[in-house]
């Protein structure tokens, strides 16, 4: 029995990364044998057996294997599967549902919204969001990309309804003004790219760590912890976006096993920064209450006219 065609063969917004990425004439389309995506200049990108496509040219790589390695990806998958971060998923789904309801005048079964997860990792948030929204919008298209190939493999395996691809965030190969929503969860930001990809009515949803996020864990690992500089982040966004809404997600995780505590550490960057002595200290801890302190920031893109006025000082 033949397997079903990969969903990415129906993708309508992917651009060739080797051609000019702002030019919709470089749109990719399925090859005759349905095994790859091809641009008008005959640049060809094979579809992997898991259903993703690699759109990261060698010249855009800064290392042989950029991004998270397989061990880091699997550690994050393991912890997120425990459900501790479900409040973040719930808040993201609610905000995205409200935005789509506003621009599509309710739950419109005929609407075809497009969502992009920029830095999707192993696809936890991407998949949960897609599954929730697809109930209301059957013709929903969800893209997810990451620079880490092991992460994209896991995302594609996790949910066969996702359009997953490997890419750099500095040159996202998606057609301009294609997206109703872009989400960014604890990922690097590229405001100019996000603005280019969003429709005028589109929104950017950002989940970022607050001042006290995982404070108790970090206190066990470091003598001093540095605070997140939100002012610097908002200044970075200001030239392309306006902050329209802020939601604080604050909750305490009651972790009652050393397994869960070590799983949390393993999926954070702190695992690689922590001394062996500090890790040994965690090995002895069986219970730990850890704060979730996350901000969900909702941004609207600035129109070019508004940008010109800001840049001129008027």
NUTIMI-659451 format. One record per residue: residue number from 1; residue in three letters; x, y, z of N, C-alpha, C in turn. Coordinates in steps of 0.001 Angstrom, whole numbers, plus 500000, padded with zeros to 6 digits. Atoms other than C-alpha are relative to their C-alpha. Layout:
N
R    nr   rest      nc1      nc2      nc3     cac1     cac2     cac3      cc1      cc2      cc3
R   NUM    ALA        X        Y        Z        X        Y        Z        X        Y        Z
...
***
This chain:
314
R    nr   rest      nc1      nc2      nc3     cac1     cac2     cac3      cc1      cc2      cc3
R     1    UNK   500845   498804   500000   500000   500000   500000   500879   501243   500000
R     2    UNK   499186   498786   500110   501445   503358   498956   499697   500945   501149
R     3    UNK   500196   499043   498913   501983   505938   501682   499377   501276   499462
R     4    UNK   500648   498754   500406   500035   509203   501636   501053   501030   499618
R     5    UNK   499037   498964   500396   501742   512152   499901   500328   500911   501183
R     6    UNK   499610   499096   498925   503689   514416   502234   499248   501321   499870
R     7    UNK   500799   498776   500003   501704   517500   503246   500759   501167   499372
R     8    UNK   499216   498874   500506   504573   519784   502222   499909   500121   498474
R     9    UNK   500206   499922   501452   503821   518939   498580   498879   500975   499649
R    10    UNK   501106   499068   500242   500722   521131   498961   500331   501414   500461
R    11    UNK   499603   498672   499520   502647   524071   500423   500014   501005   498850
R    12    UNK   500148   498998   501058   501963   527257   498469   500884   501226   500202
R    13    UNK   499324   498755   499644   504257   529779   500127   501514   499883   500098
R    14    UNK   498559   500186   499853   507769   528292   500150   500748   500536   498784
R    15    UNK   499164   499427   501053   510465   530070   498156   501327   499258   499901
R    16    UNK   498673   500576   500193   513719   528833   496713   501029   500827   500772
R    17    UNK   499009   499243   499231   516510   529815   499152   501216   500413   499180
R    18    UNK   498866   499654   500861   518998   530007   496287   499672   501148   499051
R    19    UNK   500422   498855   500804   516966   532589   494378   499712   501174   500936
R    20    UNK   500329   498830   499183   515884   536020   495618   498773   499684   500849
R    21    UNK   501086   500468   499138   513730   535218   498655   498847   500984   500134
R    22    UNK   501127   499065   499956   511582   538341   498330   499192   499951   498711
R    23    UNK   500622   500059   501322   510535   537360   494809   499074   498794   499912
R    24    UNK   500947   501108   500047   507354   535289   494549   500144   499175   498725
R    25    UNK   499726   500803   501197   508532   534155   491098   500880   498801   500326
R    26    UNK   499132   501110   499583   510863   531836   493045   499247   498967   500833
R    27    UNK   500792   500964   499244   507996   529823   494545   500356   498566   499611
R    28    UNK   499734   501414   500234   508662   526124   494941   498707   499262   499650
R    29    UNK   501145   500828   500369   506349   523528   493410   500440   498537   499976
R    30    UNK   499623   501418   499978   506235   519709   493510   500629   499553   498688
R    31    UNK   499409   500605   501192   508425   517778   491121   499012   499002   499396
R    32    UNK   500887   500938   500689   506833   515410   488633   499828   498702   500779
R    33    UNK   500090   501263   499261   507648   512381   490784   499547   500180   501445
R    34    UNK   500523   499707   498664   506340   514119   493953   500996   499682   501116
R    35    UNK   498988   500318   498989   509629   513470   495763   500848   501198   500394
R    36    UNK   499196   498816   499711   511051   516979   495820   499208   501252   499658
R    37    UNK   500543   498695   500363   510271   520679   495526   500988   500666   499056
R    38    UNK   499175   499433   501062   511559   522585   492511   499583   501443   499754
R    39    UNK   500306   498611   500342   511811   526284   491626   500071   500175   498480
R    40    UNK   499960   499781   501457   511475   527822   488131   501400   499918   499397
R    41    UNK   498626   500114   500492   515288   527830   487863   500549   498575   500144
R    42    UNK   499664   501425   499856   515284   524059   488502   500911   499681   501181
R    43    UNK   499376   500387   498735   516894   524245   491937   499065   498995   500672
R    44    UNK   500816   501111   499505   515695   521018   493537   500339   499671   501450
R    45    UNK   499834   500292   498575   515149   520167   497215   499199   498741   500322
R    46    UNK   500647   501290   499749   514411   516559   498122   499185   500032   501289
R    47    UNK   500824   500158   498806   511664   515734   500587   500476   498752   500737
R    48    UNK   499507   501128   499200   513037   513527   503375   498862   499031   500312
R    49    UNK   501017   501013   499726   511234   510342   504343   499076   500410   501144
R    50    UNK   500837   499535   498889   509974   512070   507508   499016   501092   499558
R    51    UNK   500944   499020   500522   508245   514701   505338   500469   501434   500036
R    52    UNK   499488   498631   499979   510447   517772   505837   500890   500240   498786
R    53    UNK   499090   499662   501091   512601   519621   503315   501089   500921   500544
R    54    UNK   498864   499198   499539   516041   521155   503859   500191   501183   499059
R    55    UNK   499863   498778   500788   516062   524766   502623   501114   500885   500556
R    56    UNK   498852   499276   499452   519341   525738   504294   501214   499745   499114
R    57    UNK   498830   500179   500870   522041   526237   501636   501289   499964   500814
R    58    UNK   498710   500133   499318   525598   525386   502613   500596   501362   500318
R    59    UNK   499398   498680   499802   526638   529029   502223   499342   500790   501133
R    60    UNK   500661   499332   498886   524149   530033   504953   500320   499341   501340
R    61    UNK   499606   500671   498765   525641   527635   507503   501254   500639   500580
R    62    UNK   498794   499523   499334   528136   528872   510076   500781   498848   500634
R    63    UNK   499319   501199   499510   529006   525334   511164   499446   498803   499237
R    64    UNK   500434   501193   500715   528645   521797   509876   498608   499565   500432
R    65    UNK   501315   500378   499468   525665   521076   512150   499487   501129   500891
R    66    UNK   500442   498852   499208   524147   524413   513255   498796   499676   500877
R    67    UNK   501145   500165   499111   521662   524694   516101   500182   498875   501000
R    68    UNK   499965   501037   498969   520771   522165   518786   500362   498639   499409
R    69    UNK   499688   501355   500446   522204   518667   518510   498875   499042   500398
R    70    UNK   501071   500975   499771   520128   515492   518723   499746   499788   501480
R    71    UNK   500151   500204   498555   520790   515057   522450   499165   501110   500627
R    72    UNK   500742   498865   499463   519473   518544   523234   498538   499953   499561
R    73    UNK   501366   500076   500532   516424   518072   521015   499188   498942   500740
R    74    UNK   500715   501080   499325   515481   514766   522630   499762   500320   501472
R    75    UNK   500191   499591   498604   515977   516226   526120   498809   500943   500118
R    76    UNK   501132   499068   499987   513542   519031   525315   498686   499256   499732
R    77    UNK   501190   500803   500308   511069   516571   523798   499545   499216   501234
R    78    UNK   500295   500804   498813   511277   514423   526935   499337   500848   501081
R    79    UNK   500571   499175   498941   510605   517273   529362   498637   500559   499605
R    80    UNK   501267   499400   500418   507856   518956   527343   498881   498969   499990
R    81    UNK   500997   501063   499974   506096   515607   527124   499435   499732   501387
R    82    UNK   500481   500186   498630   505697   515679   530922   498838   500922   500339
R    83    UNK   501177   499154   499826   503126   518485   530630   500170   501226   500872
R    84    UNK   499809   498860   499109   504678   521085   532930   499775   501346   499300
R    85    UNK   500125   498735   500730   504596   523748   530203   498653   500135   499289
R    86    UNK   501325   499910   500618   500945   523153   529249   499372   501389   500143
R    87    UNK   500558   498642   499911   499957   526618   530607   500487   500927   498885
R    88    UNK   499492   499181   501102   502184   528173   527927   499259   499666   498710
R    89    UNK   500745   500433   501186   500479   526119   525220   498589   500569   500028
R    90    UNK   501377   499519   499883   497036   527078   526523   499895   501491   499709
R    91    UNK   500020   498551   500228   497845   530797   526539   500239   500324   498535
R    92    UNK   499698   499777   501411   499294   530616   523044   498792   499668   499129
R    93    UNK   501189   500392   500765   496258   528770   521675   498895   501040   500156
R    94    UNK   501064   499023   499761   493858   531241   523290   500257   501305   499254
R    95    UNK   499685   498734   500665   495656   534317   521939   499918   499869   498484
R    96    UNK   500048   500209   501450   496021   532879   518435   498563   499816   499526
R    97    UNK   501412   500192   500343   492368   531795   518407   499274   501334   499961
R    98    UNK   500640   498685   499958   491260   535290   519393   500388   500840   498797
R    99    UNK   499565   499191   501143   493352   536907   516676   499375   499505   498704
R   100    UNK   500594   500531   501226   492145   534585   513922   498503   500249   499964
R   101    UNK   501432   499725   499935   488562   535021   515109   499701   501446   499628
R   102    UNK   500187   498581   500314   488976   538785   514809   500139   500265   498508
R   103    UNK   499765   499682   501415   490383   538839   511286   499131   499171   499061
R   104    UNK   500861   500835   500849   488148   536032   509995   498547   500021   500469
R   105    UNK   501382   499796   499558   484985   537195   511817   499392   498719   500579
R   106    UNK   500489   501195   499338   484574   534178   514031   500647   498747   499452
R   107    UNK   499472   501291   500458   485213   530501   513405   499508   499744   498586
R   108    UNK   500384   500056   501411   485124   530616   509620   500557   498729   499363
R   109    UNK   499568   501288   500544   485224   527121   508144   500612   500132   498607
R   110    UNK   499472   499826   501359   486101   528553   504715   501311   500775   499976
R   111    UNK   498751   499235   499948   489073   530628   505890   501196   499060   499858
R   112    UNK   498775   500789   500197   492589   529444   505048   501179   500703   500660
R   113    UNK   498914   499287   499327   494854   530955   507716   501338   499293   499850
R   114    UNK   498633   500509   500114   498620   530546   507534   500774   500398   501253
R   115    UNK   499235   499780   498770   500780   530184   510650   501435   499533   499784
R   116    UNK   498583   500366   500054   504563   530102   510944   500566   499968   501406
R   117    UNK   499247   500091   498748   506523   528876   513960   501471   500185   499653
R   118    UNK   498618   499645   500330   509914   530565   513662   500925   499508   501106
R   119    UNK   499182   500646   498981   512390   528366   515508   499170   498965   500731
R   120    UNK   501013   500919   499464   509979   525477   516017   500569   498908   500891
R   121    UNK   499429   501074   499199   512442   523123   517690   499407   498661   499620
R   122    UNK   500526   501345   500242   511002   519631   518079   498507   499997   499690
R   123    UNK   501376   499903   500466   507504   520908   517212   498926   499875   501059
R   124    UNK   500991   500142   498923   505802   520739   520623   498922   501072   499896
R   125    UNK   500974   498907   500069   504148   524165   520459   499333   500044   498624
R   126    UNK   500525   499981   501362   503729   523996   516674   498865   499003   499836
R   127    UNK   500991   501057   500158   501857   520714   516785   498758   500223   500838
R   128    UNK   501146   499758   499126   499653   521595   519756   499132   501133   499458
R   129    UNK   500743   498866   500548   498675   524917   518186   499251   499589   498735
R   130    UNK   500654   500431   501243   497948   523361   514795   498784   499125   500297
R   131    UNK   501110   500909   499700   495775   520617   516276   498796   500741   500565
R   132    UNK   501100   499241   499405   493723   523117   518282   499290   500872   498967
R   133    UNK   500595   499067   500956   493184   525596   515446   499381   499295   498802
R   134    UNK   500522   500719   501169   492558   523000   512726   498563   499549   500202
R   135    UNK   501398   500352   499731   489279   522105   514443   499074   501089   499461
R   136    UNK   500804   498873   500467   487959   525586   513624   500309   500374   498558
R   137    UNK   499559   499605   501343   489945   526090   510423   500595   498779   499291
R   138    UNK   499508   501235   500637   490189   522802   508461   501029   500246   498901
R   139    UNK   499063   499706   501089   492124   524539   505672   501226   500761   500500
R   140    UNK   498840   499353   499385   494798   525806   508066   501304   499450   499425
R   141    UNK   498644   500397   500393   498405   525765   506839   500964   500442   501094
R   142    UNK   499040   499685   498944   501095   525586   509519   501406   499618   499556
R   143    UNK   498589   500213   500314   504798   525987   508772   500812   500044   501293
R   144    UNK   499061   499945   498890   507584   525293   511227   501406   499782   499481
R   145    UNK   498612   500192   500437   511294   525746   510692   500950   500195   501160
R   146    UNK   498927   499851   499025   514489   525535   512673   501305   499807   499240
R   147    UNK   498704   500181   500652   518157   525748   511787   500607   498645   500358
R   148    UNK   499485   501298   499551   518747   522469   513654   499256   498870   499291
R   149    UNK   500621   501110   500741   518083   519501   511387   499402   498938   500926
R   150    UNK   500612   500998   499111   517557   517041   514306   498663   500460   500571
R   151    UNK   501260   499473   499479   514819   519331   515648   498895   499898   498958
R   152    UNK   501002   500039   501071   513022   519550   512307   499562   498564   499725
R   153    UNK   500360   501416   500168   513144   515762   511944   498963   499595   501045
R   154    UNK   500945   500341   498935   511386   515404   515307   498659   500690   499792
R   155    UNK   501251   499271   500236   508811   518081   514422   499182   499337   498899
R   156    UNK   500694   500647   501118   507976   516369   511135   499429   498645   500413
R   157    UNK   500477   501298   499520   507653   512988   512862   498839   500167   500979
R   158    UNK   501003   499773   498961   505520   514467   515635   498613   500220   499420
R   159    UNK   501303   499631   500561   502747   515813   513410   500116   500058   498483
R   160    UNK   499908   500101   501458   502307   514843   509775   499238   501112   499289
R   161    UNK   500746   498896   500607   500055   517883   509205   500823   501281   499905
R   162    UNK   499153   498811   500011   502934   520336   509656   500874   500036   498754
R   163    UNK   499050   499775   501090   504997   521807   506821   501330   500399   500631
R   164    UNK   498754   499761   499275   508492   521500   508301   501173   500148   499040
R   165    UNK   498814   499824   500836   511723   522778   506821   501161   500539   500821
R   166    UNK   498776   499492   499382   515307   523531   507796   500338   501328   499344
R   167    UNK   499680   498677   500553   516244   527193   507411   500686   500853   501055
R   168    UNK   499511   498949   499113   518112   530112   508888   498897   501025   500203
R   169    UNK   501000   498975   499712   516008   532796   510532   500332   501317   499303
R   170    UNK   499567   498748   500623   518000   535483   508710   499509   500157   498568
R   171    UNK   500534   499938   501371   516517   534612   505300   498938   498914   499872
R   172    UNK   501059   501010   499946   513220   532777   505769   499361   499854   498619
R   173    UNK   500476   500180   501373   512159   531260   502425   498482   499818   499891
R   174    UNK   501459   499978   500115   508467   532145   502576   499607   501295   499303
R   175    UNK   500426   498850   500791   506616   534522   500266   499550   501157   500889
R   176    UNK   500389   498822   499217   506041   538097   501523   498495   500046   500252
R   177    UNK   501392   499791   499599   502787   538852   503354   499153   498741   499815
R   178    UNK   500708   501284   500097   501788   535188   503506   499339   499593   501310
R   179    UNK   500345   500570   498696   501284   534722   507244   498986   500846   500766
R   180    UNK   500934   499344   499085   498343   535539   509489   500593   500088   501397
R   181    UNK   499383   500048   498680   500360   534605   512555   501416   499450   499893
R   182    UNK   498675   500572   499782   504005   534091   513405   500163   499827   501501
R   183    UNK   499719   500207   498585   504898   532540   516742   501494   499768   500179
R   184    UNK   498591   500170   499656   508309   532621   518382   500070   499648   501478
R   185    UNK   500002   500499   498627   508806   530562   521534   501436   499775   500465
R   186    UNK   498629   500096   499475   512097   531125   523400   501011   499854   498866
R   187    UNK   499161   500141   501192   513755   531585   520006   500615   501333   499608
R   188    UNK   499413   498750   500496   516015   534143   518309   498981   500797   499194
R   189    UNK   500936   499115   500688   514246   537139   516791   500655   500617   498773
R   190    UNK   499561   499308   501208   514525   538683   513349   498835   500881   499545
R   191    UNK   501197   499179   500238   511977   541547   513314   499756   500360   498543
R   192    UNK   500194   499599   501395   512587   542641   509717   499455   498846   499164
R   193    UNK   500510   501170   500708   512002   539100   508449   498534   499743   500355
R   194    UNK   501372   500254   499566   508847   538677   510516   499038   501018   499388
R   195    UNK   500855   498964   500586   507444   541992   509304   499760   499722   498520
R   196    UNK   500133   500286   501437   508098   540995   505691   498999   498883   499729
R   197    UNK   500825   501178   500242   506211   537718   506060   498549   500167   500423
R   198    UNK   501357   499844   499477   503131   538981   507907   499104   500791   499056
R   199    UNK   501013   499207   500673   499969   540136   506208   499782   501285   500809
R   200    UNK   500258   498761   499248   498937   543715   507157   499157   499767   501252
R   201    UNK   500851   500309   498848   496353   542182   509526   500625   498953   500912
R   202    UNK   499364   501075   499245   498839   539632   510872   500534   500448   501345
R   203    UNK   499428   499740   498674   500260   539375   514370   501183   499076   500264
R   204    UNK   498861   500779   499513   503475   538163   515968   499779   499698   501474
R   205    UNK   500147   500427   498611   503164   536158   519201   501352   499495   500504
R   206    UNK   498681   500350   499468   506324   535906   521308   499864   499513   501437
R   207    UNK   499884   500482   498630   506817   533755   524390   501450   500163   500433
R   208    UNK   498636   499762   499516   509846   534954   526350   500030   499909   501520
R   209    UNK   499844   500209   498565   511191   534320   529824   499911   501315   500759
R   210    UNK   500050   498859   499104   510329   536753   532607   501147   499962   501001
R   211    UNK   498888   499828   499062   512619   537874   535415   500186   498790   500909
R   212    UNK   499908   501085   499018   511806   534960   537732   499839   498609   499396
R   213    UNK   500209   501303   500629   511526   532163   535188   501100   499014   500411
R   214    UNK   499090   501065   499532   513114   528983   536612   500998   500517   501034
R   215    UNK   499092   499343   499050   514596   531142   539378   500610   499002   500988
R   216    UNK   499507   500935   498984   514863   528305   541912   501047   499048   499422
R   217    UNK   499015   500877   500637   516690   526055   539465   501315   500737   499784
R   218    UNK   498781   499228   500272   519133   528778   538459   500754   500324   501286
R   219    UNK   499349   499690   498723   519814   529613   542107   500844   498835   500505
R   220    UNK   499222   501176   499614   521048   526070   542633   501246   499816   499143
R   221    UNK   498915   500212   500958   523369   526303   539652   501039   501108   499999
R   222    UNK   499104   498847   500121   524868   529798   539853   500012   500805   501296
R   223    UNK   499923   499075   498870   526073   532183   542531   499233   501280   499691
R   224    UNK   500719   498796   500426   524656   535095   540544   499253   499700   498708
R   225    UNK   500790   500182   501217   521911   535149   537924   499738   501361   499376
R   226    UNK   500235   498737   500702   521529   537850   535289   498534   500120   499623
R   227    UNK   501398   499749   500328   518144   539452   534634   499814   500171   498500
R   228    UNK   500386   499807   501395   516411   539402   531279   499762   501486   499753
R   229    UNK   500106   498575   500316   516647   542860   529667   498846   500224   499025
R   230    UNK   501173   499831   500854   513118   543468   528388   500053   501302   499220
R   231    UNK   499921   498711   500700   513771   547119   527510   500831   499879   498727
R   232    UNK   499146   500205   501175   516550   546072   525145   499251   499220   498922
R   233    UNK   500767   500806   500950   514279   543476   523554   498934   500837   499301
R   234    UNK   501062   499181   500591   511410   545930   523027   500574   501061   499071
R   235    UNK   499346   499029   500886   513809   548481   521541   500384   499346   498682
R   236    UNK   499664   500755   501207   514950   545819   519081   498773   499828   499107
R   237    UNK   501230   500235   500759   511325   545249   518032   499390   501288   499464
R   238    UNK   500742   498762   500225   510287   548905   517887   500046   500508   498567
R   239    UNK   499906   499469   501357   511479   549688   514370   499063   499287   499031
R   240    UNK   500851   500772   500910   509205   547032   512869   498642   499621   500585
R   241    UNK   501235   500475   499371   506466   546241   515412   499549   500924   501130
R   242    UNK   500592   499319   498858   504118   547782   517960   499473   498952   500973
R   243    UNK   500508   500914   498984   503463   545937   521213   498534   500333   500270
R   244    UNK   501435   499737   499867   499672   545586   521364   499377   499327   501212
R   245    UNK   500593   500710   498871   499110   543153   524234   501082   499230   500733
R   246    UNK   499046   500742   499163   500961   541538   527112   499215   499110   500963
R   247    UNK   500629   500939   499073   499927   538454   529077   501095   499354   500838
R   248    UNK   499046   500637   499092   501825   537244   532138   499522   498585   500315
R   249    UNK   500305   501398   499678   501927   533469   532604   500894   499612   501167
R   250    UNK   499224   500265   498787   503003   532699   536147   499377   498838   500755
R   251    UNK   500474   501210   499341   502716   529353   537847   501200   499309   500632
R   252    UNK   498916   500750   499361   504734   527101   540124   499884   498523   499652
R   253    UNK   499951   501434   500296   505759   523642   538980   500438   499255   501255
R   254    UNK   499632   500848   498868   505741   521137   541841   500632   498732   499444
R   255    UNK   499272   501127   500584   508412   518706   540717   500353   499023   501113
R   256    UNK   499895   500967   498909   508318   515554   542824   500858   498788   499663
R   257    UNK   499063   501092   500292   510986   513409   541222   501295   500580   499462
R   258    UNK   498702   499563   500502   514663   513773   540522   500058   499868   498488
R   259    UNK   500064   500200   501452   513954   512463   537025   499480   501252   499309
R   260    UNK   500589   498812   500623   511745   515477   536234   500914   501215   500144
R   261    UNK   499094   498873   499764   514211   517946   537769   501173   499958   499024
R   262    UNK   498868   500139   500927   517100   516589   535705   499552   500150   498548
R   263    UNK   500527   499823   501356   514892   516512   532596   499836   501476   499680
R   264    UNK   500116   498554   500191   514168   520212   533076   501366   500608   499722
R   265    UNK   498654   499462   500206   517861   521013   533403   500532   499632   498617
R   266    UNK   499424   500487   501256   518769   518909   530358   499451   500716   498782
R   267    UNK   500577   499366   501181   516432   520831   528065   500271   501508   499951
R   268    UNK   499679   498575   499978   517742   524275   529038   501469   500230   499631
R   269    UNK   498586   499678   500261   520959   526053   528003   500867   499887   501248
R   270    UNK   499235   500069   498752   521946   525900   531683   500741   498671   500134
R   271    UNK   499343   501313   499923   522842   522224   531259   501433   500074   499498
R   272    UNK   498679   499913   500626   525816   523191   529095   500893   501034   500680
R   273    UNK   499223   498957   499320   526882   526113   531287   500332   499630   501445
R   274    UNK   499914   500341   498585   526693   524330   534627   501226   499138   500296
R   275    UNK   498825   500776   499594   529721   522955   536458   499586   498585   500399
R   276    UNK   500299   501378   499563   529918   519207   537179   499585   499939   501467
R   277    UNK   500329   499994   498577   529752   520023   540901   498541   500386   500221
R   278    UNK   501392   499566   499856   526435   521843   540528   499034   498921   499519
R   279    UNK   500849   501090   500495   524990   518984   538491   499905   498875   501030
R   280    UNK   500014   501040   498969   525984   516533   541230   499074   500392   501146
R   281    UNK   500895   499525   498950   524109   518696   543727   498547   499726   499627
R   282    UNK   501367   500264   500450   520951   518362   541647   499659   498514   500073
R   283    UNK   500243   501447   499949   521355   514575   541627   499397   499568   501333
R   284    UNK   500466   500376   498664   520501   514573   545338   498622   500564   500328
R   285    UNK   501272   499328   499718   517311   516645   545069   498841   499208   499403
R   286    UNK   501162   500783   500448   514013   514744   544864   498746   500852   499815
R   287    UNK   501160   499117   500123   511572   517637   545172   500473   501433   499798
R   288    UNK   499628   498610   500245   511704   521185   543854   498798   500745   499438
R   289    UNK   501040   499113   500532   509154   523951   543361   500693   501041   499128
R   290    UNK   499336   499117   500962   510135   525934   540269   498965   500904   499344
R   291    UNK   500941   499031   500564   508464   529094   539025   500062   500051   498480
R   292    UNK   500142   499602   501398   507214   529546   535490   499664   501483   500008
R   293    UNK   500260   498561   500130   507409   533258   534695   500283   500373   498550
R   294    UNK   499865   499801   501442   506778   533849   531008   499067   501111   499545
R   295    UNK   500807   498941   500598   505512   536827   529035   499572   499575   498595
R   296    UNK   500491   500169   501367   503298   536358   525988   499775   501405   499452
R   297    UNK   500055   498659   500578   503859   539494   523921   499407   499921   498602
R   298    UNK   500680   499990   501297   501560   540228   520989   500348   501300   499279
R   299    UNK   499542   498846   500770   502903   542550   518287   499221   500117   498693
R   300    UNK   500561   499729   501321   501327   544183   515248   501088   500640   499148
R   301    UNK   498944   499439   500857   503554   545011   512255   499733   501454   499667
R   302    UNK   500120   498604   500406   504226   548641   511474   499977   500080   498477
R   303    UNK   500046   499800   501446   503325   549797   507989   501198   500836   499578
R   304    UNK   498837   499234   500472   506143   551254   505861   499871   501495   500219
R   305    UNK   500189   498558   499819   504617   554744   506089   500287   500412   501434
R   306    UNK   499746   499701   498589   504715   554609   509881   501480   499902   500319
R   307    UNK   498561   500138   499793   508305   553410   509796   500747   501226   499493
R   308    UNK   499337   498836   500579   509330   556284   507521   499834   501211   500898
R   309    UNK   500252   498867   499113   507719   558782   509896   500859   499909   501249
R   310    UNK   499176   500193   498806   509511   557278   512895   501466   500275   499713
R   311    UNK   498591   499834   500346   512855   557254   511111   500358   501458   499740
R   312    UNK   499731   498596   500291   512496   560912   510107   499837   500886   501221
R   313    UNK   500169   499237   498775   511641   561948   513640   498735   500814   500038
R   314    UNK   501263   499260   500012   508199   563278   512717   498919   499230   500708
***
